[in-house]
Amino acid sequence: MSLKLVLALAAASGLLGVGLGAYLRFLISLGKKGSMELKLKEIELKGQEESKKLTLRAEEEAARILKEARNEARVKEDSVKKSEERLVKREDTLDKRQSDLDKETEELKSRIIEIKKIKERADALEMEKRAALERAARLSEEDAKKELIAAVEKKNEEDILMRMQKLEQGGEEKLERRAQEIITSAIQRLGTNIAADSLTTSVSIPSDDAKGKIIGKEGRNIKAFERATGVEVIVDDTPGAITISSFNPIRRQIARVALENLILDGRIQPAKIEQMVEKAEQEINKIIKDKGTQAAFECGVINLPPQVIAILGRLHFRTSYGQNVLHHSIEMAHIAGMIAAELGVNIAVAKAGALLHDIGKAMDHEVQGTHVEIGRRILQKFGVDEAVVKAMQAHHGEYPFETPESVIVQVADAISGSRPGARRDTVENYLKRLEDLERIATSSPGIEKAYALQAGREIRIFVKSAEVSDLEAKNIAKNTAKKIEDELKYPGEIKVTVIRENRVVEYAR
């Protein structure tokens, strides 16, 4: 009983403590709430004061900005007014100027009309004067001009001739000196003694007994040899030699090598002939390739297509007027390079154009056309530089001189071909050239006689002094030189000399 009582008392005291704690918490919360409300009130009062201050500041700033904006608007308005006034003044000025220009334009139009009328009247008067002069002189204006010019020329012929001679001599002397310096330098620097080369077509034999073996029974061997090589073998009474004849220099060389090998071997029969000819073809093709490569390397001409080098090597077996064409081309390349260096033009193009200038001669017996045209087609076919083609194509005057290098190639060709010992010509061609020279020289009126001298290097023309004046003699020399250039082909140059002699004859009786 006492335990229950104790427990009841404990429970009652616990409940009482809980209630008392709750009341105390309530009292404390009421105190805190009152302090929070005070703080909030203080914050609210401070906020109201701050907002009033900000409002006052904003109103002051707005008033200031509005005042500045009104001032700027007033300034801009004044500026616009001034601009409008200036524009009005300009418009007035422009209107005034436009009216002045309109007046001046009208005045100019009227003056132009007056000038046209005056010119028409002047032209009409000029025509009337010309017509009157023509009626009085019985000559047209063109005829009168010709007669006047002829009279002035005749009256001042000596003075004109002297002036022409002075101008020509002065210019020619300067150009001649410079040309001599360049050419002399090129020739002196080349400094090689290249003798004229002749392609042999005869084969030496150890004894005349070998001729019978070469001919064979009933001509069997010689026929087989001619069929295999495409040449003609001439076996005559010449001791110790057999002649090979063909228009193709490559065939002649193949035949020569094959025949020499057959003679050394001693076994001459159709089967052996075919074998030796095939072997000779291989040897000649190798020589051709080597000669072309050596020539390009010696001249410093690089990047040539292999096909062009092979065709170039064929010129080793080609001659022109007794001069080996490949040696001539190499010599030309050196000369052209030196001249190009002196003149400051493209040395590589000048050398290549000179080395390849006669490449068409390697094929001219197989292809139709001149060797220049054949050479152009070969170079263009294998993609050689167009500048090189232009440099080589004009060396015989078939094409115009389009570049300085083309002129250099033509000059180098003349130097190489006309130097002493370079070429040999046949007697028939030599005589024909001299006859053609004298024929051209005597084709002009007023010629008394003409003589070809110095192996065709000079033509001397004598004119009739009574029919030809000094000025006309000079024209005859120029025209004759031009005809020779157009009609004849020749190495080097030909000097044309016109001689006019005055003779006065009187008789004492």
C-alpha positions as a printed Julia matrix, in Angstrom:
509×3 Matrix{Float64}:
  0.0     0.0      0.0
  2.8     2.27     0.89
  4.51    1.37    -2.44
  1.51    2.37    -4.46
  1.29    5.53    -2.54
  4.88    6.32    -3.21
  4.43    5.64    -6.87
  1.33    7.8     -7.01
  3.1    10.64    -5.28
  6.03   10.32    -7.67
  3.7    10.4    -10.65
  1.88   13.4     -9.33
  5.12   15.24    -8.69
  6.28   14.4    -12.22
  3.12   15.73   -13.73
  3.42   18.82   -11.65
  7.02   19.37   -12.85
  6.01   18.98   -16.47
  3.21   21.47   -16.09
  5.48   23.9    -14.29
  8.13   23.6    -17.05
  5.58   24.21   -19.73
  4.36   27.32   -17.98
  7.87   28.63   -17.54
  8.58   28.07   -21.29
  5.39   29.94   -22.13
  6.49   32.87   -20.01
  9.93   32.9    -21.58
  8.48   32.76   -25.12
  6.25   35.68   -24.36
  9.31   37.7    -23.33
 11.2    36.79   -26.47
  8.25   37.63   -28.68
  8.04   41.07   -27.18
 11.76   41.72   -27.82
 11.42   40.51   -31.48
  8.54   42.84   -32.11
 10.6    45.72   -30.79
 13.48   44.86   -33.1
 11.18   44.58   -36.09
  9.69   47.93   -35.23
 13.12   49.51   -35.06
 14.08   47.99   -38.43
 10.86   49.27   -39.96
 11.52   52.81   -38.69
 15.08   52.73   -40.04
 13.81   51.5    -43.42
 11.29   54.31   -43.63
 14.03   56.87   -42.93
 16.34   55.35   -45.56
 13.56   55.31   -48.15
 12.83   58.96   -47.51
 16.52   59.8    -47.98
 16.72   57.79   -51.22
 13.56   59.4    -52.52
 14.99   62.86   -51.87
 18.23   61.94   -53.6
 16.38   60.48   -56.6
 14.23   63.57   -56.91
 17.34   65.81   -56.8
 19.16   63.64   -59.42
 16.08   63.59   -61.66
 15.83   67.36   -61.46
 19.51   67.72   -62.32
 19.28   65.34   -65.34
 16.16   67.04   -66.59
 17.88   70.4    -66.38
 20.92   69.11   -68.32
 18.68   67.5    -70.94
 16.82   70.76   -71.43
 20.13   72.61   -71.79
 21.41   70.07   -74.4
 18.14   70.23   -76.29
 18.38   74.0    -76.35
 22.0    73.83   -77.67
 21.05   71.27   -80.34
 18.09   73.34   -81.37
 20.37   76.37   -81.79
 22.83   74.27   -83.84
 20.06   72.93   -86.08
 18.83   76.42   -86.67
 22.32   77.57   -87.65
 22.72   74.55   -90.0
 19.41   75.28   -91.63
 20.47   78.87   -92.16
 23.77   77.73   -93.74
 21.95   75.26   -96.01
 19.57   77.96   -97.13
 22.52   80.21   -97.95
 24.25   77.38   -99.87
 21.13   76.63  -101.84
 20.91   80.28  -102.79
 24.6    80.28  -103.84
 24.16   77.06  -105.86
 21.11   78.41  -107.57
 23.04   81.5   -108.51
 26.0    79.46  -109.81
 23.7    77.15  -111.78
 22.11   80.13  -113.45
 25.59   81.51  -114.27
 26.64   78.11  -115.72
 23.5    77.92  -117.8
 24.29   81.32  -119.22
 27.91   80.33  -119.96
 26.74   77.08  -121.61
 24.41   78.96  -123.86
 27.21   81.37  -124.76
 29.59   78.46  -125.55
 26.99   76.76  -127.74
 26.51   79.92  -129.67
 30.3    80.35  -130.03
 30.7    76.73  -131.21
 28.07   77.31  -133.85
 29.88   80.47  -134.97
 33.26   78.64  -135.06
 31.77   75.81  -137.14
 30.4    78.31  -139.59
 33.77   80.09  -139.77
 35.57   76.72  -140.31
 33.13   75.73  -143.02
 33.74   79.04  -144.75
 37.54   78.57  -144.35
 37.38   75.02  -145.75
 35.34   76.22  -148.66
 37.85   79.0   -149.36
 40.74   76.48  -149.07
 39.04   74.16  -151.54
 38.48   77.05  -153.92
 42.15   78.06  -153.62
 43.33   74.48  -154.24
 41.02   74.13  -157.2
 42.28   77.45  -158.57
 45.91   76.37  -158.07
 45.27   73.0   -159.7
 43.6    74.71  -162.66
 46.47   77.17  -162.95
 49.24   74.54  -162.56
 47.29   71.77  -164.27
 48.43   69.4   -161.45
 46.58   67.61  -158.68
 47.57   68.14  -155.06
 49.28   64.73  -154.89
 51.24   65.33  -158.11
 52.29   68.79  -156.92
 53.46   67.3   -153.62
 55.52   64.67  -155.41
 57.1    67.25  -157.71
 57.87   69.54  -154.78
 59.47   66.71  -152.8
 61.46   65.57  -155.83
 62.65   69.14  -156.46
 63.67   69.6   -152.82
 65.45   66.22  -152.82
 67.3    67.06  -156.03
 68.26   70.54  -154.82
 69.45   69.27  -151.44
 70.58   65.84  -152.57
 74.16   66.31  -151.49
 73.2    67.69  -148.08
 70.68   64.88  -147.51
 73.21   62.27  -148.58
 75.87   63.66  -146.28
 73.49   63.75  -143.33
 72.34   60.19  -144.03
 75.93   59.03  -144.27
 76.89   60.75  -141.01
 73.92   59.23  -139.17
 74.49   55.8   -140.63
 78.25   55.89  -140.1
 77.89   57.07  -136.51
 75.33   54.41  -135.63
 77.06   51.7   -137.61
 80.43   52.45  -136.04
 79.05   52.16  -132.52
 77.11   48.99  -133.28
 80.02   47.55  -135.26
 82.45   48.15  -132.4
 80.13   46.52  -129.87
 79.4    43.59  -132.19
 83.11   43.1   -132.87
 83.84   43.09  -129.14
 81.17   40.46  -128.44
 82.03   38.22  -131.41
 85.8    38.53  -130.87
 85.35   37.64  -127.21
 83.23   34.61  -128.09
 85.65   33.33  -130.74
 88.72   33.97  -128.58
 87.18   32.22  -125.57
 86.12   29.21  -127.65
 89.69   28.71  -128.74
 89.15   25.31  -130.42
 90.47   24.19  -133.76
 87.7    22.04  -135.16
 88.64   20.77  -138.6
 86.09   20.04  -141.27
 84.9    16.44  -141.03
 83.9    14.27  -143.94
 81.94   11.05  -143.48
 83.84    8.28  -145.23
 81.96    5.73  -147.35
 84.89    3.57  -148.39
 86.04    0.39  -146.61
 89.65   -0.73  -146.77
 90.3    -4.39  -147.6
 93.51   -6.34  -146.98
 93.77   -7.51  -150.57
 91.79   -7.52  -153.79
 91.05  -11.22  -153.24
 88.5   -10.21  -150.62
 86.39   -8.57  -153.34
 85.53  -12.0   -154.74
 84.39  -13.23  -151.31
 82.27  -10.1   -150.83
 80.6   -10.54  -154.22
 80.08  -14.28  -153.73
 78.97  -16.87  -156.21
 76.77  -15.22  -158.87
 76.66  -12.12  -156.63
 74.86  -13.94  -153.83
 76.79  -12.33  -150.95
 76.71   -8.76  -152.22
 72.96   -9.0   -152.91
 72.29  -10.35  -149.44
 74.43   -7.55  -147.95
 72.62   -4.83  -149.91
 69.24   -6.29  -148.97
 70.12   -6.44  -145.28
 71.67   -2.96  -145.06
 69.74   -0.96  -147.7
 72.92    0.42  -149.28
 74.63   -0.01  -152.62
 78.04   -1.68  -152.6
 80.32   -0.61  -155.46
 83.16   -3.0   -156.2
 85.34   -1.47  -158.9
 88.99   -1.45  -159.92
 90.03    0.81  -157.04
 92.81   -1.1   -155.29
 92.39   -1.89  -151.6
 88.95   -0.28  -151.17
 85.23   -0.92  -151.62
 82.73    1.99  -151.82
 79.42    2.06  -149.94
 76.74    4.39  -151.38
 73.49    5.47  -149.7
 71.64    8.71  -149.03
 71.13    7.59  -145.41
 74.26    8.24  -143.28
 73.15    5.81  -140.56
 72.75    3.01  -143.1
 76.19    3.81  -144.51
 77.76    3.52  -141.07
 75.95    0.27  -140.26
 77.05   -1.14  -143.59
 80.65    0.02  -143.06
 80.89   -1.56  -139.57
 79.22   -4.79  -140.73
 81.48   -5.07  -143.78
 84.63   -4.44  -141.74
 83.58   -7.14  -139.23
 82.83   -9.59  -142.08
 86.26   -8.98  -143.61
 87.94   -9.55  -140.22
 85.9   -12.72  -139.63
 86.59  -14.06  -143.13
 83.37  -16.07  -143.31
 81.17  -14.18  -145.74
 77.82  -15.83  -146.41
 74.15  -14.67  -146.26
 73.49  -16.03  -142.73
 76.69  -14.48  -141.37
 75.9   -11.22  -143.15
 72.54  -10.89  -141.36
 74.21  -11.64  -138.03
 76.94   -9.03  -138.57
 74.44   -6.39  -139.76
 72.33   -6.88  -136.62
 75.44   -6.59  -134.46
 76.51   -3.42  -136.34
 73.07   -1.87  -135.79
 73.42   -2.38  -132.04
 76.92   -0.84  -132.09
 75.78    2.21  -134.1
 72.72    2.74  -131.87
 74.98    2.7   -128.81
 77.36    5.16  -130.49
 74.42    7.42  -131.38
 73.14    7.46  -127.79
 76.63    8.08  -126.38
 77.36   10.89  -128.85
 74.07   12.63  -128.05
 74.65   12.35  -124.3
 78.24   13.59  -124.61
 77.18   16.57  -126.74
 74.45   17.64  -124.27
 76.84   17.21  -121.31
 79.66   19.1   -123.03
 77.37   22.05  -123.82
 75.71   22.05  -120.39
 72.23   21.51  -121.84
 70.27   19.49  -119.28
 66.81   17.93  -118.95
 66.55   16.98  -122.63
 64.15   14.07  -123.32
 65.94   10.76  -124.12
 64.31   10.65  -127.56
 65.74   14.07  -128.43
 69.21   13.02  -127.24
 69.01    9.88  -129.41
 68.06   11.92  -132.48
 70.79   14.47  -131.67
 73.38   11.69  -131.62
 72.46   10.74  -135.2
 73.99   14.04  -136.33
 77.43   12.53  -135.59
 77.05   10.66  -138.88
 75.66   13.65  -140.8
 77.74   16.23  -142.68
 76.84   19.53  -144.32
 79.27   21.05  -146.83
 81.91   18.67  -145.43
 81.33   19.89  -141.85
 80.24   17.38  -139.21
 76.79   18.6   -138.12
 77.11   17.47  -134.47
 80.52   19.16  -134.09
 79.07   22.24  -135.76
 76.13   22.24  -133.31
 78.42   21.85  -130.27
 80.62   24.69  -131.51
 77.54   26.84  -132.04
 76.27   26.11  -128.51
 79.55   27.37  -126.99
 79.52   30.5   -129.16
 75.84   31.2   -128.42
 76.41   30.81  -124.67
 79.26   33.33  -124.71
 77.31   35.88  -126.74
 74.24   35.43  -124.51
 76.38   36.03  -121.41
 77.76   39.24  -122.95
 74.25   40.49  -123.81
 72.67   39.43  -120.52
 69.99   37.13  -121.97
 69.05   33.52  -121.17
 72.24   31.48  -121.62
 70.55   28.07  -121.2
 67.94   28.8   -123.9
 70.58   30.16  -126.31
 72.78   27.08  -125.82
 69.89   24.63  -126.21
 68.58   26.41  -129.31
 72.05   26.34  -130.91
 72.69   22.68  -130.03
 69.31   21.58  -131.43
 69.09   23.99  -134.39
 69.95   21.31  -137.0
 68.27   18.33  -135.31
 65.9    18.08  -138.27
 68.85   17.09  -140.49
 68.97   13.76  -138.66
 65.56   12.92  -140.17
 65.32   15.04  -143.34
 65.99   12.03  -145.58
 63.08   10.16  -143.93
 60.48   12.91  -143.37
 59.11   15.49  -145.8
 59.86   19.15  -145.17
 62.81   21.43  -144.48
 65.14   20.49  -141.65
 63.91   23.54  -139.68
 60.29   22.45  -139.89
 61.2    18.84  -139.09
 63.24   20.01  -136.1
 60.32   22.12  -134.81
 57.99   19.12  -135.0
 60.5    16.87  -133.2
 61.02   19.32  -130.33
 57.32   20.07  -129.95
 56.43   16.36  -130.04
 58.74   15.52  -127.13
 57.79   18.57  -125.03
 60.92   20.72  -125.3
 60.53   24.25  -123.9
 58.81   26.61  -126.36
 61.54   29.23  -125.78
 64.11   26.76  -127.15
 61.9    26.06  -130.18
 61.64   29.8   -130.91
 65.41   30.15  -130.54
 66.21   27.4   -133.09
 63.49   27.93  -135.7
 64.68   31.3   -137.07
 68.32   30.5   -137.92
 67.57   30.32  -141.67
 64.98   33.12  -141.77
 62.01   30.77  -142.24
 60.44   32.16  -139.05
 60.69   35.68  -137.54
 63.14   36.5   -134.76
 60.77   36.44  -131.77
 63.39   36.42  -128.99
 66.96   37.71  -128.49
 68.09   34.08  -128.23
 66.84   33.38  -131.79
 69.07   36.16  -133.14
 72.03   34.8   -131.17
 71.52   31.3   -132.64
 71.49   32.75  -136.18
 74.69   34.72  -135.48
 76.42   31.67  -133.95
 75.43   29.62  -137.02
 76.98   32.21  -139.32
 80.19   32.35  -137.24
 80.6    28.58  -137.08
 79.73   28.02  -140.74
 81.78   30.82  -142.25
 85.05   30.5   -140.32
 88.03   29.39  -142.47
 88.12   25.64  -143.03
 84.69   24.99  -141.61
 82.89   23.94  -144.78
 83.56   22.69  -148.27
 81.29   23.28  -151.2
 81.08   21.59  -154.57
 82.36   23.38  -157.66
 78.9    23.33  -159.23
 77.24   24.95  -156.19
 80.07   27.46  -155.94
 79.73   28.52  -159.59
 75.94   28.58  -159.36
 76.09   30.87  -156.31
 78.42   33.28  -158.11
 76.15   33.34  -161.16
 73.1    34.02  -159.0
 74.94   36.83  -157.24
 75.81   38.56  -160.51
 72.3    37.99  -161.86
 70.7    39.65  -158.84
 73.24   42.51  -158.93
 72.48   43.34  -162.58
 68.68   43.15  -162.22
 68.27   46.82  -161.23
 68.1    49.59  -163.89
 71.16   51.75  -164.46
 73.69   48.95  -163.8
 76.7    48.87  -166.12
 78.36   45.67  -164.86
 78.78   43.57  -161.72
 81.49   41.18  -160.5
 81.43   38.58  -157.74
 84.74   38.65  -155.83
 86.46   36.94  -152.89
 84.83   33.54  -153.42
 81.38   35.09  -153.42
 81.9    37.11  -150.22
 81.65   40.43  -152.08
 79.67   41.69  -155.07
 80.94   44.85  -156.76
 78.39   46.8   -158.84
 79.29   49.58  -161.3
 76.45   51.98  -162.13
 76.05   54.49  -164.93
 76.78   57.89  -163.44
 74.58   59.72  -165.97
 71.5    57.68  -165.03
 72.03   57.01  -161.31
 72.58   59.64  -158.62
 74.48   59.12  -155.37
 71.24   58.74  -153.44
 69.93   56.2   -155.94
 73.25   54.32  -155.78
 72.78   53.95  -152.03
 69.26   52.61  -152.58
 70.6    50.12  -155.16
 73.06   48.77  -152.58
 70.29   48.33  -149.99
 67.87   46.73  -152.45
 70.53   44.36  -153.8
 71.48   43.23  -150.29
 67.8    42.63  -149.52
 67.33   40.57  -152.72
 70.37   38.44  -151.89
 69.02   37.78  -148.4
 65.6    36.81  -149.78
 66.66   34.71  -152.76
 69.98   33.04  -151.88
 71.2    30.71  -149.14
 74.83   31.22  -148.13
 77.04   30.98  -145.04
 78.33   34.16  -143.43
 77.71   37.51  -145.11
 78.13   39.07  -148.54
 79.42   42.61  -148.93
 77.6    44.71  -151.56
 79.67   47.58  -152.99
 78.13   50.05  -155.46
 80.61   52.24  -157.39
 79.49   55.4   -159.16
 82.23   57.13  -161.14
 81.95   60.56  -162.7
 83.93   61.06  -165.89
 84.19   64.35  -167.73
 85.52   64.07  -171.31
 86.53   66.99  -173.52
 88.37   67.07  -176.84
 90.97   69.68  -177.87
 90.87   70.32  -181.59
